[in-house]
């Protein structure tokens, strides 16, 4: 059974000052989890966590994560404005959005955020609206059904977001002609995963894609965003994820696929 972070007596005492309902956050646990994640991926010198603002759009929580070295992942104008107010700057911010109004791209561009294009048609849309930045990211949709054991299953083929592999190859070439010099790859297949195998499997798919994109386009690929989210055990019968095992699994794929292809600095 999970041990609560506060006793009933403490909650009754807090209630005298703050009327219910309220949330109580465990700052010590938040910091410990952020540090454990960073440590698990410390083998990669450029690794950084970008926390999804939509998951907890609370400025106090975001400031704690900022102090722990995290960036922010934004998906709307409001999230960009919140991040700006908290003094996240430039490459502190990753902007990934669907059906994006131009004002959101303008704000992301003004802040110098990494822009992650969600759709092939958005290349022209962004170029006409704000111009193509030197560093740009594209979202990959592998299509089909993604299955891992019994607890992880998603259907990227049904999703309307992301580039196909063919669109990525064409898109990178087009973006380079429009002035892009450096590239990122992003994929969102599943979130809240309770499996140590999910990220290494996804990483393998994206690392092989990076090698192919480099070979076919000559693009300078600087980063790969694994996206999604490490879940928690939602029921008593589930074992928690082991972030060290996950980090090591991704490292093995990195050494096996990217390093031999000359992409060891991604």
C-alpha positions in Angstrom: 0.0 0.0 0.0 1.3 3.5 -0.9 2.2 5.7 2.1 0.5 9.1 1.9 2.9 12.1 2.1 0.7 13.8 4.8 -1.2 12.5 7.8 -4.9 13.1 8.4 -4.0 15.4 11.2 -1.8 17.5 9.0 -4.5 17.8 6.3 -7.0 19.0 9.0 -4.5 21.6 10.1 -3.9 22.8 6.5 -7.7 23.0 6.0 -7.9 25.7 8.7 -5.9 28.0 6.3 -6.8 26.7 2.8 -10.4 25.6 2.2 -10.9 22.4 0.3 -10.5 21.4 -2.5 -6.8 21.8 -2.8 -3.8 19.9 -4.1 -0.8 19.0 -2.0 2.5 18.4 -4.0 5.5 16.5 -2.7 8.4 18.8 -3.6 11.0 16.4 -2.3 9.7 13.6 -4.5 9.4 15.9 -7.6 13.1 16.9 -7.2 14.2 13.3 -6.6 12.4 12.1 -9.7 13.8 14.9 -11.9 17.3 14.0 -10.7 16.8 10.3 -11.1 15.7 10.9 -14.7 18.7 13.1 -15.4 21.0 10.6 -13.9 19.5 7.7 -16.0 20.3 9.6 -19.2 23.6 11.2 -18.1 25.5 9.0 -20.6 24.1 11.4 -23.3 25.9 14.7 -22.9 23.1 16.7 -24.5 20.2 15.0 -22.8 17.4 17.3 -21.4 14.0 16.8 -20.0 11.2 19.0 -21.5 8.3 18.8 -19.1 4.8 18.9 -20.7 3.2 22.1 -19.3 -0.3 20.7 -20.1 0.3 17.9 -17.6 0.6 20.4 -14.7 0.3 24.1 -15.7 1.2 25.2 -12.2 3.9 28.0 -12.1 5.2 26.8 -8.7 5.8 23.2 -10.0 7.3 24.6 -13.2 9.8 26.7 -11.2 10.9 23.7 -9.2 11.5 21.8 -12.5 13.3 24.8 -13.9 15.6 24.8 -10.9 16.3 21.1 -11.6 17.4 21.9 -15.2 14.3 21.0 -17.1 12.9 22.8 -20.1 9.2 23.0 -21.0 7.2 21.3 -23.8 4.4 23.7 -24.9 1.3 23.0 -27.0 -0.6 26.3 -27.0 -0.2 30.1 -26.9 -1.2 30.1 -23.2 1.5 27.6 -22.3 4.1 29.6 -24.2 3.0 32.8 -22.3 3.2 30.9 -19.0 6.7 29.7 -19.8 7.7 33.2 -20.9 6.4 34.6 -17.6 8.5 32.1 -15.7 11.6 33.1 -17.7 12.1 30.0 -19.8 14.0 31.2 -22.9 14.9 30.0 -26.4 16.1 26.4 -26.3 14.4 26.0 -22.9 11.1 25.7 -24.9 9.9 23.0 -27.3 6.7 23.9 -29.1 4.6 20.9 -30.4 1.1 21.8 -31.5 -1.8 20.5 -33.6 -3.9 22.5 -36.1 -1.7 25.5 -35.1 -3.0 29.1 -35.5 -0.3 31.4 -36.9 -0.2 33.6 -33.8 1.1 30.5 -31.9 3.9 30.0 -34.3 4.7 33.7 -34.2 4.9 33.6 -30.4 7.1 30.5 -30.5 9.3 32.2 -33.1 9.5 35.4 -31.0 10.6 33.3 -28.0 13.2 31.4 -30.0 11.6 28.1 -29.1 12.3 24.8 -30.9 9.3 24.5 -33.3 8.1 21.0 -34.0 6.1 20.7 -37.2 3.1 18.5 -37.0 2.2 18.2 -40.6 3.9 18.4 -44.0 1.6 21.3 -45.1 2.9 23.4 -42.1 6.3 23.8 -43.9 4.8 26.3 -46.3 2.5 27.7 -43.6 5.4 28.5 -41.3 7.6 29.8 -44.1 4.9 32.2 -45.2 3.9 33.3 -41.7 7.2 33.7 -39.8 9.9 32.1 -41.9 11.8 28.9 -41.3 14.2 28.9 -38.3 17.8 27.5 -38.6 16.9 24.7 -36.3 13.6 22.9 -36.9 12.0 19.7 -35.7 9.4 17.4 -37.4 7.0 14.9 -35.9 7.2 11.4 -37.3 4.1 9.1 -37.5 5.3 5.5 -38.2 1.7 4.4 -39.1 0.3 0.9 -38.5 -0.2 -0.5 -35.0 2.4 -0.1 -32.2 2.3 -3.1 -29.8 4.5 -3.9 -26.9 3.6 -6.9 -24.7 0.1 -6.7 -23.4 -0.1 -3.3 -21.7 1.2 -0.9 -24.4 -0.8 -0.6 -27.6 -1.5 2.4 -29.8 -2.6 2.9 -33.3 -0.4 5.6 -35.0 -2.0 4.7 -38.3 -5.3 6.2 -37.1 -3.6 9.4 -36.0 -3.9 12.4 -38.3 -0.7 14.0 -36.9 2.9 13.7 -38.0 4.9 13.1 -41.2 5.2 9.7 -42.9 8.8 8.6 -43.6 8.4 9.7 -47.3 7.1 13.1 -46.2 10.0 13.5 -43.8 12.6 12.8 -46.5 10.8 15.3 -48.8 10.2 17.7 -46.0 13.8 17.8 -44.8 15.0 18.6 -48.4 12.4 21.3 -48.7 13.2 22.8 -45.3 17.0 22.9 -46.2 16.1 24.8 -49.4 14.1 27.3 -47.2 17.1 27.9 -44.9 17.0 25.2 -42.2 20.4 24.0 -41.1 19.8 21.8 -38.1 17.1 19.2 -37.5 15.3 17.3 -34.8 13.0 14.3 -34.9 10.0 13.8 -32.6 7.4 11.0 -32.2 4.5 10.6 -29.9 3.3 7.0 -29.9 2.0 6.5 -26.3 2.0 8.2 -23.0 1.9 7.1 -19.3 3.6 3.8 -20.3 4.2 1.2 -17.5 6.9 -0.8 -19.2 10.7 -0.6 -19.2 10.7 -1.7 -22.8 8.7 1.1 -24.4 11.4 3.8 -24.7 14.2 1.5 -25.8 11.8 0.1 -28.5 10.7 3.6 -29.6 14.3 4.9 -29.5 15.4 2.1 -31.8 12.7 3.1 -34.4 13.7 6.8 -34.2 17.5 6.1 -34.3 17.1 3.9 -37.4 15.0 6.7 -39.0 17.7 9.3 -38.2 20.3 7.2 -39.9 18.1 6.8 -43.0 17.2 10.6 -43.1 20.9 11.5 -42.8 21.8 9.1 -45.7 18.9 10.3 -48.0 18.9 14.0 -47.3 22.4 14.9 -45.8 20.6 16.8 -43.0 22.4 17.7 -39.8 20.3 15.9 -37.2 21.0 17.3 -33.8 18.4 15.9 -31.4 15.7 13.2 -31.1 12.7 13.9 -28.8 11.3 10.7 -27.5 8.2 12.4 -26.2 5.3 10.6 -24.4 5.7 10.0 -20.7 6.9 7.5 -18.2 3.7 6.3 -16.3 3.2 5.3 -12.8 1.7 2.0 -11.5 -2.0 2.8 -11.6 -3.1 -0.4 -9.8 -1.5 -2.3 -6.9 -0.7 -5.3 -9.2 1.6 -3.1 -11.4 5.3 -2.8 -10.8 6.7 0.7 -11.2 9.0 1.6 -14.1 12.7 1.5 -13.4 14.2 4.7 -14.9 17.7 3.3 -14.7 16.7 0.3 -16.8 14.9 2.5 -19.3 17.9 4.8 -19.6 20.3 1.9 -20.1 18.0 0.3 -22.7 18.0 3.6 -24.7 21.8 3.8 -24.3 22.2 0.3 -25.8 20.1 1.3 -28.9 22.1 4.5 -29.2 25.5 2.7 -29.2 24.2 0.0 -31.6 22.5 2.3 -34.1 23.6 5.9 -34.0 27.3 5.7 -33.0 28.3 3.5 -35.9 26.5 5.8 -38.3 28.5 8.8 -37.1 25.6 10.2 -35.1 27.1 9.7 -31.7 26.7 13.4 -30.8 22.9 13.5 -31.2 
